[in-house]
Amino acid sequence: MTPVTTWSNDREQAVAEAIARAISQTVVVPRSPLAEIAAVIGGSALVIGADTGLTHLASAFGLPTVAIFLATEPGLTGPRGPFSSTLLARPGHSVTPPEVMAEAERLVERQTLGQAGGR
């Protein structure tokens, strides 16, 4: 898989570019209209994101989606669907990359098994 990052303001752009520096194959999508970003998301195999509209869009597409919640309550606003999951940081803690990757792998496997069973 090729990591892809999006951004909508200067702070998010700095984070996206830092990710690309840390993971050389990362594609930083230029600031684009929502329809273009939706097309990128729709063609994805997995989406990992924060509590944002784009993460919810991925879930609506039925993609394996891991939503990371730091301050908001996922029970109220979290993405829904058989391949969506939320990880909530406990007060004073963070969600770790290994936790995120384990959940992502679980969702991708669930989707793969579901597609194999539906044939």
N, CA, C and O atoms as a printed pandas DataFrame, in Angstrom:
     atom_number atom_name residue_name chain_id  residue_number  x_coord  y_coord  z_coord
0              1         N          MET        A               1    0.836   -1.183    0.000
1              2        CA          MET        A               1    0.000    0.000    0.000
2              3         C          MET        A               1    0.877    1.242    0.000
3              4         O          MET        A               1    1.969    1.256    0.568
4              5         N          THR        A               2    0.386    2.257   -0.635
5              6        CA          THR        A               2    1.064    3.546   -0.663
6              7         C          THR        A               2    0.337    4.506    0.260
7              8         O          THR        A               2   -0.845    4.776    0.046
8              9         N          PRO        A               3    1.008    5.032    1.284
9             10        CA          PRO        A               3    0.350    6.018    2.157
10            11         C          PRO        A               3    0.042    7.302    1.398
11            12         O          PRO        A               3    0.852    7.776    0.602
12            13         N          VAL        A               4   -1.132    7.857    1.653
13            14        CA          VAL        A               4   -1.570    9.100    1.027
14            15         C          VAL        A               4   -2.049   10.017    2.142
15            16         O          VAL        A               4   -2.783    9.586    3.031
16            17         N          THR        A               5   -1.638   11.271    2.098
17            18        CA          THR        A               5   -2.103   12.243    3.088
18            19         C          THR        A               5   -2.789   13.409    2.385
19            20         O          THR        A               5   -2.451   13.765    1.256
20            21         N          THR        A               6   -3.751   13.988    3.076
21            22        CA          THR        A               6   -4.440   15.178    2.577
22            23         C          THR        A               6   -4.283   16.285    3.609
23            24         O          THR        A               6   -3.854   16.040    4.736
24            25         N          TRP        A               7   -4.624   17.470    3.225
25            26        CA          TRP        A               7   -4.532   18.607    4.140
26            27         C          TRP        A               7   -5.451   19.711    3.652
27            28         O          TRP        A               7   -5.830   19.744    2.481
28            29         N          SER        A               8   -5.814   20.627    4.567
29            30        CA          SER        A               8   -6.678   21.738    4.163
30            31         C          SER        A               8   -6.211   23.089    4.695
31            32         O          SER        A               8   -6.758   24.128    4.325
32            33         N          ASN        A               9   -5.196   23.076    5.565
33            34        CA          ASN        A               9   -4.671   24.352    6.053
34            35         C          ASN        A               9   -3.159   24.206    6.274
35            36         O          ASN        A               9   -2.613   23.112    6.134
36            37         N          ASP        A              10   -2.498   25.294    6.613
37            38        CA          ASP        A              10   -1.040   25.276    6.744
38            39         C          ASP        A              10   -0.552   24.278    7.791
39            40         O          ASP        A              10    0.444   23.588    7.573
40            41         N          ARG        A              11   -1.239   24.199    8.914
41            42        CA          ARG        A              11   -0.832   23.262    9.973
42            43         C          ARG        A              11   -0.938   21.816    9.487
43            44         O          ARG        A              11   -0.020   21.022    9.689
44            45         N          GLU        A              12   -2.057   21.476    8.845
45            46        CA          GLU        A              12   -2.238   20.126    8.321
46            47         C          GLU        A              12   -1.228   19.826    7.212
47            48         O          GLU        A              12   -0.741   18.701    7.107
48            49         N          GLN        A              13   -0.913   20.820    6.389
49            50        CA          GLN        A              13    0.079   20.618    5.345
50            51         C          GLN        A              13    1.438   20.286    5.948
51            52         O          GLN        A              13    2.148   19.416    5.444
52            53         N          ALA        A              14    1.799   20.973    7.021
53            54        CA          ALA        A              14    3.078   20.691    7.685
54            55         C          ALA        A              14    3.111   19.260    8.216
55            56         O          ALA        A              14    4.135   18.584    8.119
56            57         N          VAL        A              15    1.997   18.799    8.775
57            58        CA          VAL        A              15    1.927   17.421    9.271
58            59         C          VAL        A              15    2.023   16.439    8.104
59            60         O          VAL        A              15    2.765   15.460    8.179
60            61         N          ALA        A              16    1.285   16.690    7.038
61            62        CA          ALA        A              16    1.317   15.808    5.868
62            63         C          ALA        A              16    2.730   15.708    5.299
63            64         O          ALA        A              16    3.185   14.621    4.943
64            65         N          GLU        A              17    3.412   16.828    5.216
65            66        CA          GLU        A              17    4.775   16.824    4.685
66            67         C          GLU        A              17    5.747   16.134    5.638
67            68         O          GLU        A              17    6.700   15.500    5.185
68            69         N          ALA        A              18    5.528   16.244    6.937
69            70        CA          ALA        A              18    6.371   15.537    7.910
70            71         C          ALA        A              18    6.188   14.033    7.774
71            72         O          ALA        A              18    7.153   13.274    7.869
72            73         N          ILE        A              19    4.960   13.606    7.554
73            74        CA          ILE        A              19    4.708   12.173    7.331
74            75         C          ILE        A              19    5.437   11.714    6.076
75            76         O          ILE        A              19    6.054   10.649    6.065
76            77         N          ALA        A              20    5.366   12.513    5.026
77            78        CA          ALA        A              20    6.036   12.147    3.771
78            79         C          ALA        A              20    7.551   12.084    3.933
79            80         O          ALA        A              20    8.205   11.255    3.300
80            81         N          ARG        A              21    8.112   12.942    4.765
81            82        CA          ARG        A              21    9.551   12.872    5.015
82            83         C          ARG        A              21    9.910   11.610    5.793
83            84         O          ARG        A              21   10.963   11.013    5.569
84            85         N          ALA        A              22    9.034   11.209    6.705
85            86        CA          ALA        A              22    9.299   10.028    7.532
86            87         C          ALA        A              22    9.058    8.723    6.779
87            88         O          ALA        A              22    9.728    7.723    7.038
88            89         N          ILE        A              23    8.110    8.732    5.855
89            90        CA          ILE        A              23    7.768    7.540    5.072
90            91         C          ILE        A              23    7.884    7.935    3.608
91            92         O          ILE        A              23    6.980    8.549    3.042
92            93         N          SER        A              24    9.009    7.574    3.006
93            94        CA          SER        A              24    9.387    8.125    1.699
94            95         C          SER        A              24    8.375    7.883    0.585
95            96         O          SER        A              24    8.286    8.704   -0.328
96            97         N          GLN        A              25    7.618    6.808    0.615
97            98        CA          GLN        A              25    6.687    6.533   -0.489
98            99         C          GLN        A              25    5.346    7.250   -0.340
99           100         O          GLN        A              25    4.456    7.060   -1.168
100          101         N          THR        A              26    5.186    8.067    0.697
101          102        CA          THR        A              26    3.928    8.772    0.939
102          103         C          THR        A              26    3.658    9.800   -0.152
103          104         O          THR        A              26    4.550   10.536   -0.573
104          105         N          VAL        A              27    2.408    9.831   -0.597
105          106        CA          VAL        A              27    1.944   10.826   -1.565
106          107         C          VAL        A              27    1.181   11.898   -0.793
107          108         O          VAL        A              27    0.229   11.593   -0.075
108          109         N          VAL        A              28    1.598   13.142   -0.941
109          110        CA          VAL        A              28    0.884   14.268   -0.346
110          111         C          VAL        A              28   -0.012   14.850   -1.436
111          112         O          VAL        A              28    0.470   15.420   -2.415
112          113         N          VAL        A              29   -1.314   14.699   -1.252
113          114        CA          VAL        A              29   -2.264   15.199   -2.239
114          115         C          VAL        A              29   -2.316   16.717   -2.131
115          116         O          VAL        A              29   -2.477   17.249   -1.033
116          117         N          PRO        A              30   -2.184   17.420   -3.246
117          118        CA          PRO        A              30   -2.295   18.881   -3.190
118          119         C          PRO        A              30   -3.688   19.289   -2.708
119          120         O          PRO        A              30   -4.653   18.541   -2.862
120          121         N          ARG        A              31   -3.777   20.466   -2.132
121          122        CA          ARG        A              31   -5.089   20.970   -1.727
122          123         C          ARG        A              31   -5.992   20.953   -2.955
123          124         O          ARG        A              31   -5.666   21.525   -3.995
124          125         N          SER        A              32   -7.133   20.286   -2.812
125          126        CA          SER        A              32   -7.995   20.013   -3.962
126          127         C          SER        A              32   -9.454   20.155   -3.567
127          128         O          SER        A              32   -9.787   20.148   -2.381
128          129         N          PRO        A              33  -10.331   20.286   -4.571
129          130        CA          PRO        A              33  -11.766   20.307   -4.280
130          131         C          PRO        A              33  -12.201   18.970   -3.659
131          132         O          PRO        A              33  -11.575   17.935   -3.887
132          133         N          LEU        A              34  -13.270   19.014   -2.882
133          134        CA          LEU        A              34  -13.759   17.837   -2.181
134          135         C          LEU        A              34  -14.032   16.674   -3.137
135          136         O          LEU        A              34  -13.743   15.528   -2.793
136          137         N          ALA        A              35  -14.570   16.933   -4.306
137          138        CA          ALA        A              35  -14.871   15.849   -5.253
138          139         C          ALA        A              35  -13.597   15.093   -5.643
139          140         O          ALA        A              35  -13.621   13.871   -5.787
140          141         N          GLU        A              36  -12.505   15.807   -5.810
141          142        CA          GLU        A              36  -11.242   15.152   -6.162
142          143         C          GLU        A              36  -10.692   14.341   -4.989
143          144         O          GLU        A              36  -10.195   13.232   -5.183
144          145         N          ILE        A              37  -10.778   14.879   -3.787
145          146        CA          ILE        A              37  -10.332   14.149   -2.596
146          147         C          ILE        A              37  -11.216   12.916   -2.404
147          148         O          ILE        A              37  -10.719   11.846   -2.052
148          149         N          ALA        A              38  -12.526   13.063   -2.635
149          150        CA          ALA        A              38  -13.449   11.923   -2.515
150          151         C          ALA        A              38  -13.072   10.821   -3.496
151          152         O          ALA        A              38  -13.180    9.640   -3.165
152          153         N          ALA        A              39  -12.635   11.183   -4.683
153          154        CA          ALA        A              39  -12.218   10.180   -5.663
154          155         C          ALA        A              39  -10.969    9.441   -5.193
155          156         O          ALA        A              39  -10.856    8.229   -5.376
156          157         N          VAL        A              40  -10.037   10.166   -4.591
157          158        CA          VAL        A              40   -8.832    9.529   -4.040
158          159         C          VAL        A              40   -9.227    8.560   -2.929
159          160         O          VAL        A              40   -8.761    7.421   -2.891
160          161         N          ILE        A              41  -10.083    9.020   -2.031
161          162        CA          ILE        A              41  -10.519    8.177   -0.924
162          163         C          ILE        A              41  -11.267    6.956   -1.450
163          164         O          ILE        A              41  -11.034    5.840   -0.985
164          165         N          GLY        A              42  -12.156    7.157   -2.407
165          166        CA          GLY        A              42  -12.938    6.056   -2.960
166          167         C          GLY        A              42  -12.094    4.966   -3.595
167          168         O          GLY        A              42  -12.519    3.813   -3.662
168          169         N          GLY        A              43  -10.908    5.314   -4.059
169          170        CA          GLY        A              43  -10.008    4.338   -4.656
170          171         C          GLY        A              43   -9.033    3.719   -3.674
171          172         O          GLY        A              43   -8.128    2.985   -4.070
172          173         N          SER        A              44   -9.212    4.011   -2.403
173          174        CA          SER        A              44   -8.282    3.526   -1.380
174          175         C          SER        A              44   -8.662    2.131   -0.893
175          176         O          SER        A              44   -9.816    1.715   -0.988
176          177         N          ALA        A              45   -7.671    1.424   -0.372
177          178        CA          ALA        A              45   -7.893    0.092    0.200
178          179         C          ALA        A              45   -8.136    0.174    1.704
179          180         O          ALA        A              45   -8.717   -0.741    2.288
180          181         N          LEU        A              46   -7.696    1.259    2.334
181          182        CA          LEU        A              46   -7.774    1.433    3.779
182          183         C          LEU        A              46   -7.644    2.916    4.071
183          184         O          LEU        A              46   -6.864    3.616    3.425
184          185         N          VAL        A              47   -8.411    3.399    5.048
185          186        CA          VAL        A              47   -8.287    4.795    5.457
186          187         C          VAL        A              47   -8.087    4.840    6.966
187          188         O          VAL        A              47   -8.831    4.222    7.728
188          189         N          ILE        A              48   -7.072    5.580    7.377
189          190        CA          ILE        A              48   -6.806    5.845    8.788
190          191         C          ILE        A              48   -6.840    7.353    8.931
191          192         O          ILE        A              48   -6.105    8.062    8.244
192          193         N          GLY        A              49   -7.683    7.846    9.814
193          194        CA          GLY        A              49   -7.791    9.284    9.944
194          195         C          GLY        A              49   -8.328    9.703   11.295
195          196         O          GLY        A              49   -8.660    8.873   12.141
196          197         N          ALA        A              50   -8.405   10.993   11.475
197          198        CA          ALA        A              50   -8.940   11.575   12.704
198          199         C          ALA        A              50  -10.451   11.735   12.553
199          200         O          ALA        A              50  -11.034   11.297   11.561
200          201         N          ASP        A              51  -11.061   12.349   13.520
201          202        CA          ASP        A              51  -12.495   12.605   13.497
202          203         C          ASP        A              51  -12.755   13.753   12.533
203          204         O          ASP        A              51  -12.929   14.900   12.944
204          205         N          THR        A              52  -12.780   13.425   11.244
205          206        CA          THR        A              52  -13.001   14.428   10.205
206          207         C          THR        A              52  -14.038   13.928    9.208
207          208         O          THR        A              52  -14.370   12.743    9.169
208          209         N          GLY        A              53  -14.529   14.842    8.422
209          210        CA          GLY        A              53  -15.487   14.482    7.379
210          211         C          GLY        A              53  -14.910   13.493    6.382
211          212         O          GLY        A              53  -15.635   12.628    5.889
212          213         N          LEU        A              54  -13.620   13.598    6.071
213          214        CA          LEU        A              54  -13.026   12.680    5.105
214          215         C          LEU        A              54  -12.983   11.249    5.640
215          216         O          LEU        A              54  -13.172   10.299    4.881
216          217         N          THR        A              55  -12.737   11.092    6.930
217          218        CA          THR        A              55  -12.748    9.761    7.536
218          219         C          THR        A              55  -14.168    9.193    7.497
219          220         O          THR        A              55  -14.354    8.011    7.207
220          221         N          HIS        A              56  -15.155   10.015    7.784
221          222        CA          HIS        A              56  -16.540    9.572    7.712
222          223         C          HIS        A              56  -16.927    9.219    6.272
223          224         O          HIS        A              56  -17.688    8.278    6.046
224          225         N          LEU        A              57  -16.412    9.958    5.317
225          226        CA          LEU        A              57  -16.674    9.667    3.906
226          227         C          LEU        A              57  -16.125    8.290    3.540
227          228         O          LEU        A              57  -16.790    7.526    2.840
228          229         N          ALA        A              58  -14.934    7.969    4.000
229          230        CA          ALA        A              58  -14.346    6.658    3.732
230          231         C          ALA        A              58  -15.232    5.549    4.287
231          232         O          ALA        A              58  -15.452    4.531    3.630
232          233         N          SER        A              59  -15.729    5.750    5.481
233          234        CA          SER        A              59  -16.626    4.778    6.086
234          235         C          SER        A              59  -17.907    4.634    5.265
235          236         O          SER        A              59  -18.404    3.525    5.072
236          237         N          ALA        A              60  -18.430    5.747    4.790
237          238        CA          ALA        A              60  -19.646    5.706    3.960
238          239         C          ALA        A              60  -19.406    4.958    2.661
239          240         O          ALA        A              60  -20.327    4.349    2.116
240          241         N          PHE        A              61  -18.176    4.997    2.158
241          242        CA          PHE        A              61  -17.826    4.231    0.952
242          243         C          PHE        A              61  -17.711    2.741    1.253
243          244         O          PHE        A              61  -17.597    1.935    0.329
244          245         N          GLY        A              62  -17.740    2.363    2.524
245          246        CA          GLY        A              62  -17.612    0.954    2.895
246          247         C          GLY        A              62  -16.183    0.468    2.948
247          248         O          GLY        A              62  -15.928   -0.735    2.905
248          249         N          LEU        A              63  -15.240    1.404    3.043
249          250        CA          LEU        A              63  -13.826    1.042    3.100
250          251         C          LEU        A              63  -13.418    0.686    4.525
251          252         O          LEU        A              63  -14.000    1.209    5.475
252          253         N          PRO        A              64  -12.430   -0.192    4.695
253          254        CA          PRO        A              64  -11.874   -0.375    6.029
254          255         C          PRO        A              64  -11.377    0.991    6.523
255          256         O          PRO        A              64  -10.527    1.619    5.893
256          257         N          THR        A              65  -11.919    1.434    7.651
257          258        CA          THR        A              65  -11.657    2.782    8.147
258          259         C          THR        A              65  -11.380    2.744    9.639
259          260         O          THR        A              65  -12.202    2.259   10.418
260          261         N          VAL        A              66  -10.227    3.255   10.037
261          262        CA          VAL        A              66   -9.884    3.401   11.445
262          263         C          VAL        A              66   -9.921    4.893   11.753
263          264         O          VAL        A              66   -9.138    5.671   11.209
264          265         N          ALA        A              67  -10.836    5.276   12.627
265          266        CA          ALA        A              67  -10.960    6.675   13.032
266          267         C          ALA        A              67  -10.336    6.832   14.413
267          268         O          ALA        A              67  -10.668    6.099   15.344
268          269         N          ILE        A              68   -9.443    7.781   14.531
269          270        CA          ILE        A              68   -8.753    8.031   15.794
270          271         C          ILE        A              68   -9.372    9.264   16.445
271          272         O          ILE        A              68   -9.349   10.359   15.883
272          273         N          PHE        A              69   -9.919    9.066   17.630
273          274        CA          PHE        A              69  -10.573   10.140   18.368
274          275         C          PHE        A              69   -9.700   10.520   19.553
275          276         O          PHE        A              69   -9.312    9.661   20.346
276          277         N          LEU        A              70   -9.395   11.796   19.674
277          278        CA          LEU        A              70   -8.581   12.281   20.784
278          279         C          LEU        A              70   -9.410   13.036   21.816
279          280         O          LEU        A              70   -9.156   12.923   23.015
280          281         N          ALA        A              71  -10.390   13.799   21.368
281          282        CA          ALA        A              71  -11.138   14.642   22.306
282          283         C          ALA        A              71  -12.646   14.464   22.192
283          284         O          ALA        A              71  -13.365   14.706   23.162
284          285         N          THR        A              72  -13.137   14.049   21.041
285          286        CA          THR        A              72  -14.580   13.915   20.862
286          287         C          THR        A              72  -15.016   12.494   21.195
287          288         O          THR        A              72  -14.191   11.584   21.275
288          289         N          GLU        A              73  -16.308   12.313   21.388
289          290        CA          GLU        A              73  -16.866   11.026   21.788
290          291         C          GLU        A              73  -17.306   10.235   20.553
291          292         O          GLU        A              73  -18.248   10.643   19.873
292          293         N          PRO        A              74  -16.647    9.115   20.248
293          294        CA          PRO        A              74  -16.976    8.364   19.038
294          295         C          PRO        A              74  -18.384    7.788   19.045
295          296         O          PRO        A              74  -18.962    7.575   17.979
296          297         N          GLY        A              75  -18.948    7.531   20.215
297          298        CA          GLY        A              75  -20.298    6.999   20.258
298          299         C          GLY        A              75  -21.327    7.962   19.693
299          300         O          GLY        A              75  -22.394    7.546   19.243
300          301         N          LEU        A              76  -21.009    9.238   19.717
301          302        CA          LEU        A              76  -21.918   10.258   19.212
302          303         C          LEU        A              76  -21.675   10.575   17.743
303          304         O          LEU        A              76  -22.621   10.824   16.995
304          305         N          THR        A              77  -20.417   10.566   17.328
305          306        CA          THR        A              77  -20.102   11.042   15.977
306          307         C          THR        A              77  -19.211   10.099   15.186
307          308         O          THR        A              77  -18.781   10.448   14.086
308          309         N          GLY        A              78  -18.926    8.932   15.705
309          310        CA          GLY        A              78  -18.001    8.028   15.035
310          311         C          GLY        A              78  -18.566    7.445   13.756
311          312         O          GLY        A              78  -19.782    7.377   13.581
312          313         N          PRO        A              79  -17.681    7.024   12.859
313          314        CA          PRO        A              79  -18.136    6.403   11.621
314          315         C          PRO        A              79  -18.813    5.059   11.905
315          316         O          PRO        A              79  -18.523    4.410   12.911
316          317         N          ARG        A              80  -19.691    4.660   11.036
317          318        CA          ARG        A              80  -20.457    3.429   11.198
318          319         C          ARG        A              80  -20.186    2.490   10.019
319          320         O          ARG        A              80  -19.763    2.922    8.946
320          321         N          GLY        A              81  -20.435    1.227   10.237
321          322        CA          GLY        A              81  -20.339    0.252    9.161
322          323         C          GLY        A              81  -19.529   -0.949    9.582
323          324         O          GLY        A              81  -18.809   -0.904   10.580
324          325         N          PRO        A              82  -19.643   -2.025    8.823
325          326        CA          PRO        A              82  -18.980   -3.278    9.206
326          327         C          PRO        A              82  -17.456   -3.220    9.136
327          328         O          PRO        A              82  -16.774   -4.055    9.731
328          329         N          PHE        A              83  -16.927   -2.249    8.419
329          330        CA          PHE        A              83  -15.476   -2.158    8.265
330          331         C          PHE        A              83  -14.923   -0.881    8.890
331          332         O          PHE        A              83  -13.814   -0.453    8.568
332          333         N          SER        A              84  -15.695   -0.281    9.779
333          334        CA          SER        A              84  -15.272    0.950   10.454
334          335         C          SER        A              84  -15.020    0.668   11.923
335          336         O          SER        A              84  -15.709   -0.138   12.549
336          337         N          SER        A              85  -14.027    1.344   12.452
337          338        CA          SER        A              85  -13.675    1.182   13.847
338          339         C          SER        A              85  -13.164    2.509   14.379
339          340         O          SER        A              85  -12.593    3.313   13.642
340          341         N          THR        A              86  -13.376    2.723   15.663
341          342        CA          THR        A              86  -12.838    3.924   16.281
342          343         C          THR        A              86  -11.893    3.533   17.412
343          344         O          THR        A              86  -12.134    2.578   18.150
344          345         N          LEU        A              87  -10.834    4.287   17.522
345          346        CA          LEU        A              87   -9.898    4.144   18.627
346          347         C          LEU        A              87   -9.929    5.456   19.392
347          348         O          LEU        A              87   -9.756    6.528   18.813
348          349         N          LEU        A              88  -10.150    5.363   20.683
349          350        CA          LEU        A              88  -10.280    6.543   21.522
350          351         C          LEU        A              88   -9.108    6.621   22.481
351          352         O          LEU        A              88   -8.830    5.669   23.211
352          353         N          ALA        A              89   -8.423    7.750   22.482
353          354        CA          ALA        A              89   -7.315    7.962   23.417
354          355         C          ALA        A              89   -7.895    8.174   24.817
355          356         O          ALA        A              89   -8.796    8.989   25.014
356          357         N          ARG        A              90   -7.370    7.439   25.765
357          358        CA          ARG        A              90   -7.763    7.638   27.166
358          359         C          ARG        A              90   -7.180    8.971   27.642
359          360         O          ARG        A              90   -6.150    9.412   27.133
360          361         N          PRO        A              91   -7.829    9.611   28.612
361          362        CA          PRO        A              91   -7.303   10.884   29.124
362          363         C          PRO        A              91   -5.829   10.761   29.531
363          364         O          PRO        A              91   -5.455    9.865   30.287
364          365         N          GLY        A              92   -5.020   11.661   29.027
365          366        CA          GLY        A              92   -3.598   11.663   29.346
366          367         C          GLY        A              92   -2.772   10.673   28.537
367          368         O          GLY        A              92   -1.565   10.564   28.751
368          369         N          HIS        A              93   -3.391    9.956   27.621
369          370        CA          HIS        A              93   -2.692    8.972   26.800
370          371         C          HIS        A              93   -2.919    9.263   25.318
371          372         O          HIS        A              93   -3.709   10.133   24.952
372          373         N          SER        A              94   -2.223    8.528   24.495
373          374        CA          SER        A              94   -2.420    8.651   23.057
374          375         C          SER        A              94   -2.748    7.284   22.482
375          376         O          SER        A              94   -2.605    6.262   23.154
376          377         N          VAL        A              95   -3.182    7.277   21.256
377          378        CA          VAL        A              95   -3.371    6.033   20.519
378          379         C          VAL        A              95   -2.032    5.755   19.840
379          380         O          VAL        A              95   -1.496    6.626   19.155
380          381         N          THR        A              96   -1.489    4.560   20.019
381          382        CA          THR        A              96   -0.160    4.252   19.497
382          383         C          THR        A              96   -0.228    3.697   18.070
383          384         O          THR        A              96   -1.227    3.089   17.684
384          385         N          PRO        A              97    0.835    3.908   17.292
385          386        CA          PRO        A              97    0.860    3.323   15.942
386          387         C          PRO        A              97    0.618    1.811   15.924
387          388         O          PRO        A              97   -0.109    1.340   15.049
388          389         N          PRO        A              98    1.191    1.025   16.849
389          390        CA          PRO        A              98    0.885   -0.414   16.815
390          391         C          PRO        A              98   -0.608   -0.720   17.033
391          392         O          PRO        A              98   -1.144   -1.651   16.432
392          393         N          GLU        A              99   -1.277    0.064   17.894
393          394        CA          GLU        A              99   -2.715   -0.128   18.091
394          395         C          GLU        A              99   -3.480    0.161   16.793
395          396         O          GLU        A              99   -4.394   -0.573   16.418
396          397         N          VAL        A             100   -3.088    1.235   16.125
397          398        CA          VAL        A             100   -3.753    1.616   14.881
398          399         C          VAL        A             100   -3.528    0.547   13.814
399          400         O          VAL        A             100   -4.470    0.149   13.128
400          401         N          MET        A             101   -2.293    0.084   13.671
401          402        CA          MET        A             101   -1.997   -0.906   12.636
402          403         C          MET        A             101   -2.695   -2.238   12.915
403          404         O          MET        A             101   -3.161   -2.893   11.983
404          405         N          ALA        A             102   -2.773   -2.641   14.167
405          406        CA          ALA        A             102   -3.466   -3.893   14.507
406          407         C          ALA        A             102   -4.944   -3.794   14.132
407          408         O          ALA        A             102   -5.515   -4.738   13.587
408          409         N          GLU        A             103   -5.551   -2.665   14.422
409          410        CA          GLU        A             103   -6.962   -2.478   14.076
410          411         C          GLU        A             103   -7.154   -2.412   12.571
411          412         O          GLU        A             103   -8.117   -2.973   12.048
412          413         N          ALA        A             104   -6.252   -1.735   11.862
413          414        CA          ALA        A             104   -6.325   -1.658   10.405
414          415         C          ALA        A             104   -6.220   -3.053    9.791
415          416         O          ALA        A             104   -6.991   -3.398    8.895
416          417         N          GLU        A             105   -5.279   -3.842   10.265
417          418        CA          GLU        A             105   -5.118   -5.203    9.741
418          419         C          GLU        A             105   -6.360   -6.041   10.009
419          420         O          GLU        A             105   -6.766   -6.834    9.160
420          421         N          ARG        A             106   -6.965   -5.877   11.173
421          422        CA          ARG        A             106   -8.180   -6.626   11.513
422          423         C          ARG        A             106   -9.320   -6.268   10.555
423          424         O          ARG        A             106  -10.041   -7.151   10.091
424          425         N          LEU        A             107   -9.483   -4.982   10.260
425          426        CA          LEU        A             107  -10.556   -4.548    9.372
426          427         C          LEU        A             107  -10.337   -4.999    7.937
427          428         O          LEU        A             107  -11.281   -5.419    7.268
428          429         N          VAL        A             108   -9.095   -4.917    7.456
429          430        CA          VAL        A             108   -8.797   -5.362    6.094
430          431         C          VAL        A             108   -9.057   -6.862    5.979
431          432         O          VAL        A             108   -9.616   -7.323    4.984
432          433         N          GLU        A             109   -8.655   -7.617    6.991
433          434        CA          GLU        A             109   -8.901   -9.057    6.974
434          435         C          GLU        A             109  -10.402   -9.345    6.983
435          436         O          GLU        A             109  -10.869  -10.221    6.255
436          437         N          ARG        A             110  -11.158   -8.613    7.800
437          438        CA          ARG        A             110  -12.607   -8.800    7.848
438          439         C          ARG        A             110  -13.231   -8.546    6.484
439          440         O          ARG        A             110  -14.090   -9.303    6.032
440          441         N          GLN        A             111  -12.789   -7.467    5.828
441          442        CA          GLN        A             111  -13.333   -7.152    4.511
442          443         C          GLN        A             111  -12.949   -8.238    3.502
443          444         O          GLN        A             111  -13.779   -8.661    2.697
444          445         N          THR        A             112  -11.705   -8.682    3.547
445          446        CA          THR        A             112  -11.244   -9.709    2.612
446          447         C          THR        A             112  -12.034  -11.007    2.809
447          448         O          THR        A             112  -12.445  -11.633    1.833
448          449         N          LEU        A             113  -12.244  -11.408    4.050
449          450        CA          LEU        A             113  -13.016  -12.621    4.326
450          451         C          LEU        A             113  -14.455  -12.448    3.891
451          452         O          LEU        A             113  -15.064  -13.388    3.381
452          453         N          GLY        A             114  -15.007  -11.261    4.084
453          454        CA          GLY        A             114  -16.386  -10.991    3.656
454          455         C          GLY        A             114  -16.544  -11.061    2.156
455          456         O          GLY        A             114  -17.548  -11.572    1.660
456          457         N          GLN        A             115  -15.558  -10.549    1.420
457          458        CA          GLN        A             115  -15.625  -10.596   -0.043
458          459         C          GLN        A             115  -15.451  -12.022   -0.547
459          460         O          GLN        A             115  -16.100  -12.417   -1.516
460          461         N          ALA        A             116  -14.583  -12.802    0.096
461          462        CA          ALA        A             116  -14.364  -14.193   -0.315
462          463         C          ALA        A             116  -15.624  -15.019   -0.056
463          464         O          ALA        A             116  -15.968  -15.903   -0.841
464          465         N          GLY        A             117  -16.309  -14.722    1.054
465          466        CA          GLY        A             117  -17.510  -15.475    1.402
466          467         C          GLY        A             117  -18.694  -15.102    0.525
467          468         O          GLY        A             117  -19.639  -15.879    0.396
468          469         N          GLY        A             118  -18.652  -13.913   -0.083
469          470        CA          GLY        A             118  -19.773  -13.449   -0.902
470          471         C          GLY        A             118  -19.694  -13.892   -2.348
471          472         O          GLY        A             118  -20.593  -13.573   -3.127
472          473         N          ARG        A             119  -18.668  -14.606   -2.734
473          474        CA          ARG        A             119  -18.528  -15.001   -4.147
474          475         C          ARG        A             119  -19.268  -16.247   -4.451
475          476         O          ARG        A             119  -19.252  -16.712   -5.590
